Amino acid sequence: MRNFLLVLLMAGVYSVSAQTLTPEKLWELERVSAVGLSDDGQKVIFTTRSYDLESNSGSSKTFMIPVRGGAAVEIKSADSLIKDAKISASGKWKILPKDVEVIPVKGEDFYPELEKSEVYIYDDLNYRHWDTWEDGHYSHLFLQDLSTGEEMDIMKGEPHDTPLQPFGGPEDYIWNNEGTKVYYVSKKLHGSEYAVSTNTDIYVYDLAAKTTSNLTEENKGYDTQPAFSKKGILAWLQMDEPGYEADKNDIIILTDGKKNNITEAWDGTVDSFRWSNNAKTIYFVAPVLGTKQMFSVDPFKKGAPQIKQITEGQFDITGLVGESGNTMVVTRTDMNHAAEIYTVDLKSGKMTQLTHINDEFYDSIELSKVEKRMIPTTDGKEMLAWVIYPPDFDPAKKYPTLLYLQGGPQSPLSQFYSFRWNFQLMAANGYIVVAPNRRGMPGHGVEWNEQISGDWGGQNIRDYLSAIDAVSAEPFVDKDRIGAVGASYGGYSVFFLAGMHNDRFKTFIAHDGIFNTRSMYGTTEELFFVNKDLGGPYWQNPTPKAYTDFNPINFVDKWNTPIMIVQGGMDFRVPIGQGLEAFQAAQLRGIKSKLLYFPSENHWILTAQNSIVWQREFFKWLEETLK
């Protein structure tokens, strides 16, 4: 009897661990975000966010946990544990970002008696950005005197933003160590100049003199993320090519009035960095070989600085939280696990998991096998590809397979964990996923990363076909059930492949993809992107290949495969016309097709119930077309 009960108990445990991951279950995951280390360096402060599908909303909790390990304790606020970085060293001043109206745009601004008018009036570009129409308001930095409550706008009257829009945050403004100057990032251009430029600079506001100077005026690319060491040395990130948003990102330090690029000779690009506590080292995160790892560099070493890779493994370091003794606290993901907090031994690189917020969740499902595979390309190189297998993978069986097409186009395809393009969920639904690090992705050298600009339908498309051809040669891949899916540039890749895939694919899914490069140039908002990647406007002579050889609309006559098209109504990066044009073409060509239109979503799907619909329709379409 005892052995019988033990068998039943083990069977019960197995049945729990063998649950299939579903879209609904995916949204049960707690989303962990690190806030920082306590001022004494002994506690990690972090938040968890959970979502309620019925109310279509989320809620957050705040916790602290000892850096050396232990139980996490919920707290009401971290205010008493972490010094407010917005407050000056003297405690007298506080930086407050606020929106202020600078330029009249709305009808009522020009005609006050017509206060119910809904018109916006523009006479220049940059009239909308990401998912928001320009309404004449800008985010400015105010300094509040904490003794009197009085505030002054240090950007008064400027039609410029700090933090940068739409994704900037507290990293865009800092005090110097003495609390006498504010260093902030801004793109002090307006209208058409703003739309065609990446020229953000670091500005310095002198509190005593009430003057502002430009620290990086000579550099016409991005200057971002300023940070002081404890000894007062300033560092920041810089891209030097004007108009190139995916340029090599280097670390610059300012010593004795001289700017020194300490990663210039390194064949990589930096995501983020932080100074060591002793101000002698800079730690940074960078993509490398399909992952994101932590590195260190001595910024003061004579000669070429020596860069050391500290961590190595099949995971992504997604953030540097803070240093405590001989350890760095980081956040980490992989294709089977959402973000959790770890510590890294700075000498050995050994990692120890600190938070275990989602352990119970992972114990309830079987995890996918994620395999790194090197694939020969048509030009004699080797390309890394991630292959993700169903949890119960049996090589004796045949499986439907999806080629995942990454966006960007110069975004790393690393060990990320997405709540939309979730490889774990795809594999749990019985699909093998092939995710190649094709040309244009960082982490494989600057040349590999830069190749894609101006060549959207060239070598990188051949890389995609090399990847799917190599994997589909395996006996466990059902060649009659192969699909291609992707968003943004990945959506473009779907539309382009649909006209030249030689019947490799039985279905396609494109989310917010570029279908018509001509109308894309005419309606997107950040024109520096299309100027660089498409080669400039379509009215040039000669016309860039992006509008001829590489324009998906020129090959619609060869479309013959079912396609589902997803489009966000508030996506101004790849505007709504792209998805509508593609759906209309497919319908008029008599091709099985479906349109998912999300009126209030931008380039992404962010709300809970919309995400569930997205996932359900995604797998419903695959089931219908890959039978």
C-alpha positions as CSV (number, residue, x, y, z in Angstrom):
1,M,0.0,0.0,0.0
2,R,2.8,2.4,0.9
3,N,4.5,1.9,-2.4
4,F,1.2,2.3,-4.2
5,L,0.6,5.6,-2.5
6,L,4.1,6.7,-3.3
7,V,3.5,5.9,-7.0
8,L,0.3,7.9,-6.9
9,L,2.0,10.8,-5.2
10,M,4.8,10.8,-7.8
11,A,2.3,10.7,-10.6
12,G,0.5,13.7,-9.1
13,V,3.7,15.6,-8.9
14,Y,4.5,14.7,-12.5
15,S,1.1,15.8,-13.7
16,V,1.6,19.2,-12.1
17,S,5.1,19.6,-13.6
18,A,3.8,18.5,-17.0
19,Q,1.2,21.3,-17.4
20,T,1.2,23.0,-20.8
21,L,2.1,26.7,-20.8
22,T,-0.8,28.7,-22.1
23,P,-1.3,32.4,-22.8
24,E,-3.4,32.8,-19.6
25,K,-0.8,31.0,-17.5
26,L,2.0,33.1,-19.0
27,W,0.3,36.2,-17.5
28,E,0.4,34.6,-14.1
29,L,4.1,35.2,-13.9
30,E,5.2,37.9,-11.5
31,R,7.3,40.5,-13.3
32,V,10.4,41.3,-11.2
33,S,12.1,44.7,-11.5
34,A,15.1,45.9,-9.5
35,V,15.0,49.3,-7.9
36,G,18.5,49.4,-6.5
37,L,20.6,48.6,-3.4
38,S,20.0,50.2,0.0
39,D,22.4,53.0,0.9
40,D,24.3,50.6,3.2
41,G,24.8,48.1,0.3
42,Q,23.3,45.3,2.3
43,K,19.7,45.0,0.8
44,V,18.3,44.7,-2.7
45,I,15.1,46.6,-3.2
46,F,12.8,45.3,-6.0
47,T,9.3,45.3,-7.2
48,T,7.0,42.6,-8.5
49,R,4.1,43.3,-10.8
50,S,1.1,41.0,-11.4
51,Y,-1.8,41.3,-13.7
52,D,-5.5,40.6,-13.3
53,L,-7.0,39.6,-16.6
54,E,-10.6,40.3,-15.6
55,S,-9.9,43.9,-14.6
56,N,-7.3,44.3,-17.4
57,S,-4.9,46.0,-15.0
58,G,-1.8,45.4,-12.9
59,S,-0.6,46.0,-9.4
60,S,2.8,46.2,-7.8
61,K,4.5,45.3,-4.5
62,T,7.9,46.4,-3.2
63,F,10.3,44.0,-1.4
64,M,13.8,44.0,0.1
65,I,16.1,41.0,0.4
66,P,19.6,40.7,1.8
67,V,22.4,40.8,-0.8
68,R,23.9,37.6,0.8
69,G,20.6,35.8,0.5
70,G,17.6,35.2,2.7
71,A,13.9,35.8,2.7
72,A,12.3,38.7,0.8
73,V,10.2,41.0,3.0
74,E,7.5,43.2,1.6
75,I,7.9,46.9,2.4
76,K,5.6,49.9,1.9
77,S,8.3,52.2,0.5
78,A,12.0,52.2,-0.2
79,D,12.3,56.0,0.6
80,S,14.1,55.4,3.9
81,L,16.5,52.8,2.4
82,I,17.7,54.5,-0.8
83,K,18.7,58.2,-1.1
84,D,16.7,60.1,-3.6
85,A,19.0,60.8,-6.5
86,K,16.9,63.8,-7.5
87,I,18.0,65.6,-4.4
88,S,21.3,67.6,-4.4
89,A,24.2,66.7,-2.0
90,S,23.3,69.7,0.1
91,G,19.7,68.6,0.5
92,K,18.5,72.0,-0.7
93,W,17.4,71.3,-4.2
94,K,15.3,68.6,-5.9
95,I,15.0,67.9,-9.7
96,L,11.4,67.6,-10.8
97,P,10.5,66.7,-14.4
98,K,7.2,68.4,-15.4
99,D,5.3,68.9,-18.7
100,V,4.8,72.5,-19.7
101,E,3.1,74.0,-22.7
102,V,5.6,75.8,-24.9
103,I,4.1,76.0,-28.4
104,P,0.5,76.6,-29.6
105,V,-0.8,73.6,-31.5
106,K,-4.5,73.0,-30.8
107,G,-7.3,75.0,-32.4
108,E,-8.3,76.6,-29.1
109,D,-4.7,77.9,-28.7
110,F,-5.2,80.0,-31.8
111,Y,-8.9,80.6,-31.4
112,P,-9.8,80.7,-27.7
113,E,-13.5,81.3,-28.5
114,L,-13.6,77.9,-30.3
115,E,-12.7,75.8,-27.3
116,K,-14.5,72.7,-28.5
117,S,-12.5,72.5,-31.7
118,E,-10.4,69.4,-32.1
119,V,-8.0,70.5,-34.7
120,Y,-4.2,70.3,-34.4
121,I,-2.3,72.8,-36.6
122,Y,1.2,72.1,-37.7
123,D,3.7,73.9,-40.0
124,D,6.7,71.6,-39.4
125,L,7.6,67.9,-39.0
126,N,7.8,65.8,-35.9
127,Y,4.1,66.3,-35.4
128,R,3.8,62.9,-33.8
129,H,6.2,60.5,-32.2
130,W,5.9,56.8,-31.3
131,D,2.3,56.8,-30.2
132,T,1.6,60.4,-29.3
133,W,0.6,63.5,-31.3
134,E,2.5,66.6,-30.6
135,D,0.3,68.9,-28.5
136,G,2.8,71.7,-27.7
137,H,3.8,70.3,-24.3
138,Y,7.4,69.4,-23.4
139,S,9.0,67.7,-20.5
140,H,11.2,70.2,-18.6
141,L,13.5,69.9,-15.6
142,F,12.5,72.1,-12.7
143,L,14.6,72.7,-9.6
144,Q,12.6,72.9,-6.4
145,D,14.0,74.8,-3.4
146,L,13.0,72.3,-0.6
147,S,13.1,75.0,2.0
148,T,10.7,77.4,0.3
149,G,8.9,75.1,-2.2
150,E,9.7,77.6,-5.0
151,E,10.5,76.1,-8.4
152,M,12.4,77.2,-11.5
153,D,12.4,75.8,-15.0
154,I,16.0,75.4,-16.1
155,M,14.7,74.8,-19.7
156,K,12.2,77.7,-19.7
157,G,10.7,78.4,-23.2
158,E,12.5,75.5,-24.9
159,P,10.6,73.3,-27.3
160,H,12.8,70.3,-26.1
161,D,12.3,67.3,-23.8
162,T,14.2,66.0,-20.8
163,P,13.7,63.1,-20.1
164,L,14.0,62.1,-23.8
165,Q,10.7,61.0,-25.4
166,P,9.2,58.4,-25.5
167,F,11.5,56.1,-23.5
168,G,13.7,58.4,-21.4
169,G,13.8,58.3,-17.6
170,P,15.9,59.2,-14.5
171,E,19.0,58.1,-16.3
172,D,18.6,61.3,-18.4
173,Y,19.4,63.7,-15.6
174,I,21.9,63.7,-12.7
175,W,23.6,65.9,-10.1
176,N,27.3,66.3,-10.0
177,N,28.8,65.0,-6.8
178,E,28.9,68.4,-5.2
179,G,25.2,69.2,-6.0
180,T,26.2,72.4,-7.8
181,K,25.4,71.4,-11.4
182,V,22.7,69.4,-13.2
183,Y,23.8,67.2,-16.2
184,Y,21.0,66.3,-18.5
185,V,20.4,64.7,-21.9
186,S,18.3,66.5,-24.4
187,K,17.9,66.7,-28.2
188,K,17.8,70.4,-28.6
189,L,16.4,70.4,-32.2
190,H,12.9,71.1,-33.3
191,G,10.6,70.2,-36.2
192,S,12.2,68.7,-39.3
193,E,15.7,69.0,-37.8
194,Y,14.5,66.8,-34.9
195,A,13.0,64.2,-37.2
196,V,16.1,63.6,-39.2
197,S,18.7,63.7,-36.4
198,T,20.0,61.5,-33.6
199,N,22.0,64.3,-32.1
200,T,21.2,64.1,-28.4
201,D,23.7,66.0,-26.2
202,I,24.7,66.2,-22.5
203,Y,24.0,69.7,-21.1
204,V,25.3,71.2,-17.9
205,Y,23.2,73.6,-15.9
206,D,25.3,75.6,-13.4
207,L,23.1,76.4,-10.4
208,A,25.1,79.4,-9.2
209,A,25.6,81.1,-12.6
210,K,22.2,80.0,-13.9
211,T,23.8,79.2,-17.3
212,T,23.6,76.1,-19.5
213,S,26.5,74.7,-21.6
214,N,26.7,71.9,-24.1
215,L,29.3,69.3,-23.0
216,T,29.2,67.2,-26.2
217,E,28.5,69.7,-28.9
218,E,31.2,68.3,-31.2
219,N,29.5,64.9,-31.4
220,K,26.5,64.8,-33.8
221,G,25.3,61.3,-32.8
222,Y,23.7,60.0,-29.6
223,D,25.2,61.1,-26.2
224,T,23.3,59.4,-23.3
225,Q,23.4,57.9,-19.8
226,P,25.8,60.3,-18.0
227,A,27.1,59.0,-14.6
228,F,29.7,60.2,-12.1
229,S,32.1,58.0,-10.2
230,K,32.4,58.5,-6.5
231,K,35.6,60.4,-7.3
232,G,33.8,62.8,-9.6
233,I,34.8,61.4,-13.0
234,L,32.0,61.6,-15.6
235,A,31.3,58.9,-18.1
236,W,28.6,58.5,-20.7
237,L,27.6,56.5,-23.8
238,Q,28.2,57.8,-27.3
239,M,27.4,56.9,-30.9
240,D,29.3,59.1,-33.3
241,E,27.6,58.6,-36.7
242,P,24.9,61.2,-37.2
243,G,21.5,59.7,-38.0
244,Y,22.5,56.1,-37.2
245,E,20.5,54.8,-34.2
246,A,22.2,51.4,-34.1
247,D,25.8,52.7,-34.3
248,K,28.5,51.2,-32.1
249,N,27.8,52.5,-28.6
250,D,31.0,53.4,-26.7
251,I,31.9,54.5,-23.2
252,I,33.4,58.0,-23.0
253,I,35.1,59.3,-19.8
254,L,36.1,62.9,-19.1
255,T,39.3,63.4,-17.2
256,D,41.2,66.7,-16.8
257,G,39.0,68.2,-19.5
258,K,39.9,65.5,-22.0
259,K,37.4,63.0,-23.5
260,N,38.6,59.5,-23.9
261,N,36.8,56.7,-25.7
262,I,37.7,53.6,-23.7
263,T,35.9,51.0,-25.8
264,E,36.8,52.4,-29.3
265,A,39.1,49.5,-30.2
266,W,36.7,46.9,-28.9
267,D,34.6,45.1,-31.5
268,G,31.3,45.4,-29.7
269,T,28.6,47.8,-28.6
270,V,27.6,48.7,-25.0
271,D,24.1,48.5,-23.7
272,S,24.5,50.1,-20.2
273,F,27.2,50.6,-17.6
274,R,27.9,51.6,-14.0
275,W,31.0,52.7,-12.0
276,S,32.5,50.5,-9.4
277,N,32.3,51.6,-5.8
278,N,36.0,52.4,-5.7
279,A,35.8,54.4,-8.9
280,K,38.5,52.4,-10.5
281,T,36.5,50.2,-12.8
282,I,33.5,50.5,-15.1
283,Y,31.2,47.5,-15.4
284,F,29.0,47.2,-18.5
285,V,26.5,45.0,-20.3
286,A,26.9,44.1,-24.0
287,P,25.5,41.6,-26.5
288,V,27.8,38.8,-27.4
289,L,27.1,35.6,-29.4
290,G,23.4,35.5,-28.9
291,T,23.5,36.5,-25.2
292,K,24.1,39.6,-23.1
293,Q,26.9,39.4,-20.7
294,M,28.7,41.6,-18.1
295,F,32.2,43.0,-18.8
296,S,34.6,45.2,-17.0
297,V,37.2,47.7,-18.1
298,D,39.9,49.8,-16.3
299,P,39.2,53.3,-17.8
300,F,42.5,54.7,-16.6
301,K,44.9,52.1,-17.9
302,K,47.6,53.5,-20.2
303,G,47.4,52.2,-23.7
304,A,44.4,50.3,-25.1
305,P,42.1,49.5,-22.1
306,Q,41.7,45.8,-21.4
307,I,38.2,44.6,-21.5
308,K,37.3,41.5,-19.5
309,Q,34.2,39.4,-19.9
310,I,33.0,38.4,-16.4
311,T,29.9,36.3,-17.0
312,E,29.4,33.6,-19.6
313,G,26.5,31.3,-20.2
314,Q,23.2,30.8,-22.0
315,F,21.4,33.7,-20.5
316,D,21.1,37.5,-20.6
317,I,22.3,40.0,-18.0
318,T,19.5,42.6,-18.4
319,G,20.7,45.2,-15.8
320,L,23.4,46.1,-13.3
321,V,21.6,46.9,-10.0
322,G,24.6,47.7,-7.7
323,E,27.9,46.6,-6.2
324,S,28.2,45.1,-2.7
325,G,31.6,44.0,-1.6
326,N,33.0,41.6,-4.1
327,T,29.6,41.0,-5.8
328,M,27.5,42.7,-8.4
329,V,23.7,42.5,-8.2
330,V,22.1,42.0,-11.6
331,T,18.9,41.0,-13.3
332,R,18.9,38.0,-15.6
333,T,16.7,36.2,-18.1
334,D,16.8,33.3,-20.5
335,M,14.3,31.9,-23.0
336,N,12.7,29.7,-20.2
337,H,12.7,32.2,-17.4
338,A,11.5,35.8,-16.9
339,A,13.7,38.2,-15.0
340,E,15.0,37.3,-11.5
341,I,17.7,38.9,-9.4
342,Y,21.2,37.3,-9.1
343,T,24.5,38.1,-7.6
344,V,27.8,37.8,-9.6
345,D,31.1,37.1,-8.0
346,L,33.3,39.8,-9.6
347,K,36.4,37.7,-9.6
348,S,35.1,34.3,-10.7
349,G,31.9,35.3,-12.6
350,K,30.0,32.7,-10.6
351,M,26.3,33.6,-10.3
352,T,23.9,32.9,-7.5
353,Q,20.1,33.4,-7.8
354,L,18.9,35.7,-5.1
355,T,15.1,36.0,-5.8
356,H,12.9,33.0,-6.5
357,I,9.6,34.8,-7.2
358,N,8.5,32.5,-9.9
359,D,10.0,29.2,-8.8
360,E,6.6,27.7,-8.1
361,F,5.4,28.7,-11.5
362,Y,8.3,27.0,-13.3
363,D,7.9,23.9,-11.1
364,S,4.4,23.6,-12.6
365,I,5.4,23.4,-16.2
366,E,8.0,21.5,-18.3
367,L,10.7,23.7,-19.6
368,S,11.8,23.8,-23.3
369,K,15.2,22.7,-24.5
370,V,17.1,25.6,-26.0
371,E,20.0,24.6,-28.3
372,K,22.7,26.8,-29.8
373,R,23.5,25.8,-33.4
374,M,26.0,27.2,-35.9
375,I,24.8,27.3,-39.5
376,P,26.8,28.0,-42.7
377,T,25.7,31.1,-44.6
378,T,25.7,31.6,-48.4
379,D,28.8,33.8,-48.2
380,G,30.9,31.3,-46.3
381,K,30.4,32.5,-42.8
382,E,28.9,30.8,-39.7
383,M,25.7,32.1,-38.1
384,L,24.5,31.4,-34.6
385,A,20.9,30.3,-34.3
386,W,18.8,29.4,-31.3
387,V,16.6,26.3,-31.7
388,I,13.9,25.8,-29.2
389,Y,12.2,22.4,-28.8
390,P,8.9,21.4,-27.3
391,P,9.2,20.2,-23.7
392,D,8.4,16.6,-24.6
393,F,10.5,16.6,-27.7
394,D,10.9,13.2,-29.3
395,P,13.3,13.1,-32.3
396,A,11.4,10.1,-33.7
397,K,8.4,12.4,-34.3
398,K,7.8,15.2,-36.8
399,Y,7.0,18.7,-35.6
400,P,5.7,21.9,-37.2
401,T,8.4,24.5,-37.2
402,L,8.4,28.3,-37.0
403,L,11.2,30.6,-38.3
404,Y,11.3,33.6,-36.0
405,L,12.2,36.9,-37.7
406,Q,13.7,39.4,-35.4
407,G,12.8,43.1,-35.5
408,G,15.1,46.1,-35.1
409,P,16.5,45.5,-37.6
410,Q,19.6,45.8,-35.4
411,S,18.3,44.4,-32.2
412,P,20.1,41.5,-30.5
413,L,18.4,38.1,-30.7
414,S,19.6,37.0,-27.3
415,Q,18.3,35.0,-24.3
416,F,15.4,37.5,-23.8
417,Y,12.1,36.6,-22.2
418,S,9.1,38.2,-24.0
419,F,5.5,38.2,-22.9
420,R,4.4,38.3,-26.5
421,W,7.0,36.7,-28.7
422,N,7.5,34.0,-26.2
423,F,9.5,31.0,-27.5
424,Q,8.7,29.0,-24.4
425,L,5.0,29.3,-25.1
426,M,5.4,28.5,-28.8
427,A,7.4,25.4,-28.0
428,A,4.8,24.4,-25.3
429,N,2.2,24.4,-28.1
430,G,4.2,21.8,-30.0
431,Y,6.3,24.0,-32.3
432,I,10.0,23.9,-32.9
433,V,11.3,27.5,-33.1
434,V,14.3,28.5,-35.2
435,A,15.7,32.0,-34.2
436,P,18.7,33.0,-36.3
437,N,21.2,35.7,-35.4
438,R,21.2,36.9,-39.0
439,R,23.2,39.8,-40.4
440,G,22.4,43.1,-38.6
441,M,22.4,41.8,-35.1
442,P,24.9,43.1,-32.5
443,G,27.1,40.6,-30.5
444,H,29.0,39.3,-33.5
445,G,31.2,42.2,-34.3
446,V,30.6,45.7,-35.7
447,E,30.8,44.6,-39.4
448,W,28.1,41.9,-38.9
449,N,25.9,44.4,-37.1
450,E,26.2,47.2,-39.7
451,Q,25.8,45.1,-42.8
452,I,22.0,45.2,-43.0
453,S,21.7,49.0,-43.4
454,G,20.7,49.6,-47.1
455,D,20.5,45.8,-47.7
456,W,17.2,44.8,-46.1
457,G,16.3,42.2,-48.8
458,G,19.8,41.0,-49.3
459,Q,22.2,38.9,-47.3
460,N,20.2,38.8,-44.1
461,I,17.2,37.3,-46.0
462,R,19.5,34.7,-47.4
463,D,20.7,34.1,-43.8
464,Y,17.1,33.4,-42.8
465,L,16.7,30.9,-45.6
466,S,20.0,29.2,-44.7
467,A,18.8,28.8,-41.1
468,I,15.4,27.3,-41.9
469,D,16.9,25.1,-44.7
470,A,19.5,23.7,-42.3
471,V,17.1,22.9,-39.5
472,S,14.3,21.6,-41.8
473,A,16.8,19.0,-43.1
474,E,16.5,17.2,-39.8
475,P,14.1,14.2,-39.8
476,F,12.1,15.6,-36.9
477,V,10.9,18.7,-38.9
478,D,7.8,18.4,-40.9
479,K,8.6,20.2,-44.1
480,D,4.9,20.5,-45.0
481,R,4.3,22.5,-41.8
482,I,6.8,25.4,-41.7
483,G,5.8,29.0,-40.9
484,A,7.5,32.3,-40.6
485,V,6.6,34.9,-38.0
486,G,7.9,38.3,-36.9
487,A,7.2,41.9,-36.0
488,S,8.5,45.3,-37.2
489,Y,11.5,44.6,-39.4
490,G,10.5,40.9,-38.8
491,G,7.1,41.8,-40.2
492,Y,8.9,43.4,-43.2
493,S,10.8,40.1,-43.6
494,V,7.5,38.2,-43.6
495,F,6.1,40.4,-46.4
496,F,9.4,40.1,-48.4
497,L,9.7,36.4,-48.0
498,A,6.0,35.9,-49.0
499,G,7.1,37.0,-52.6
500,M,10.2,34.8,-52.9
501,H,10.2,31.9,-50.5
502,N,9.8,29.2,-53.2
503,D,7.1,27.4,-51.2
504,R,9.2,26.8,-48.2
505,F,6.5,28.2,-45.9
506,K,2.9,27.2,-45.4
507,T,1.9,30.2,-43.4
508,F,3.0,33.7,-42.3
509,I,2.3,36.1,-39.4
510,A,3.4,39.7,-39.6
511,H,3.0,42.2,-36.8
512,D,3.4,45.9,-37.5
513,G,5.6,45.1,-40.4
514,I,6.8,47.4,-43.2
515,F,4.9,46.5,-46.4
516,N,5.5,49.5,-48.7
517,T,8.8,51.2,-48.2
518,R,7.6,54.3,-50.1
519,S,4.6,55.0,-47.9
520,M,6.7,54.1,-44.9
521,Y,9.1,56.9,-45.8
522,G,6.2,59.2,-46.1
523,T,4.5,58.5,-42.8
524,T,7.0,57.3,-40.2
525,E,8.1,59.9,-37.6
526,E,11.9,59.2,-37.0
527,L,13.2,60.0,-40.5
528,F,16.8,59.4,-39.5
529,F,16.0,55.7,-39.3
530,V,14.7,55.5,-42.9
531,N,17.3,57.8,-44.2
532,K,20.0,55.4,-42.9
533,D,18.4,52.1,-43.4
534,L,16.4,52.7,-46.6
535,G,19.0,55.0,-48.1
536,G,17.0,58.2,-48.0
537,P,13.9,59.4,-49.8
538,Y,12.3,57.4,-52.7
539,W,12.5,60.5,-55.1
540,Q,16.3,60.3,-55.4
541,N,17.9,59.5,-58.7
542,P,19.0,56.8,-58.8
543,T,16.3,55.3,-56.6
544,P,17.7,53.3,-53.6
545,K,17.2,49.5,-53.8
546,A,14.9,49.7,-50.7
547,Y,12.2,51.1,-53.0
548,T,12.8,48.7,-55.9
549,D,14.6,45.4,-55.3
550,F,13.7,45.3,-51.6
551,N,10.2,46.7,-51.5
552,P,7.7,43.9,-50.6
553,I,4.8,45.6,-52.7
554,N,6.8,44.8,-55.9
555,F,6.4,41.1,-55.3
556,V,2.8,40.8,-54.2
557,D,2.0,39.1,-57.6
558,K,4.0,36.1,-56.3
559,W,2.1,35.8,-53.0
560,N,0.4,32.4,-52.6
561,T,0.5,31.6,-48.9
562,P,-1.9,32.3,-46.0
563,I,-1.0,35.3,-44.0
564,M,-2.2,36.9,-40.8
565,I,-1.5,40.6,-40.3
566,V,-1.5,42.4,-37.0
567,Q,-1.5,46.2,-36.7
568,G,-1.6,48.7,-33.9
569,G,-3.7,51.8,-34.4
570,M,-1.3,54.0,-32.4
571,D,1.8,52.8,-34.0
572,F,3.4,55.9,-35.6
573,R,6.8,54.2,-36.2
574,V,5.3,51.7,-38.6
575,P,2.0,53.4,-39.3
576,I,-1.4,51.8,-39.8
577,G,-1.3,52.0,-43.6
578,Q,1.4,49.4,-43.7
579,G,-0.8,46.7,-42.3
580,L,-3.9,47.8,-44.1
581,E,-2.2,47.9,-47.5
582,A,-0.8,44.3,-46.9
583,F,-4.2,42.9,-45.8
584,Q,-6.0,44.6,-48.7
585,A,-3.4,43.1,-51.2
586,A,-3.8,39.6,-49.7
587,Q,-7.6,39.8,-49.8
588,L,-7.7,41.1,-53.4
589,R,-5.3,38.4,-54.4
590,G,-7.7,35.8,-53.0
591,I,-5.2,34.6,-50.4
592,K,-6.4,33.3,-47.1
593,S,-5.7,36.2,-44.7
594,K,-6.8,37.8,-41.5
595,L,-6.3,41.2,-40.0
596,L,-6.0,41.8,-36.2
597,Y,-6.4,45.6,-35.5
598,F,-5.7,46.9,-32.1
599,P,-6.9,50.6,-32.1
600,S,-5.2,51.7,-28.9
601,E,-2.0,49.7,-29.1
602,N,1.3,51.2,-30.4
603,H,4.2,49.2,-31.9
604,W,3.7,46.7,-29.1
605,I,0.8,45.0,-27.4
606,L,0.8,46.1,-23.8
607,T,-2.5,45.5,-22.1
608,A,-3.4,42.1,-20.6
609,Q,-6.6,41.2,-22.5
610,N,-5.3,42.5,-25.8
611,S,-2.2,40.3,-25.3
612,I,-4.4,37.2,-24.6
613,V,-6.4,37.9,-27.8
614,W,-3.1,38.3,-29.6
615,Q,-1.8,34.9,-28.3
616,R,-5.0,33.1,-28.9
617,E,-5.3,34.3,-32.5
618,F,-1.6,33.6,-33.1
619,F,-2.0,29.9,-32.2
620,K,-5.5,29.6,-33.8
621,W,-4.0,30.8,-37.1
622,L,-1.1,28.4,-36.9
623,E,-3.5,25.5,-36.1
624,E,-5.7,26.4,-39.1
625,T,-2.8,26.8,-41.6
626,L,-0.2,24.3,-40.4
627,K,-2.6,21.3,-40.1
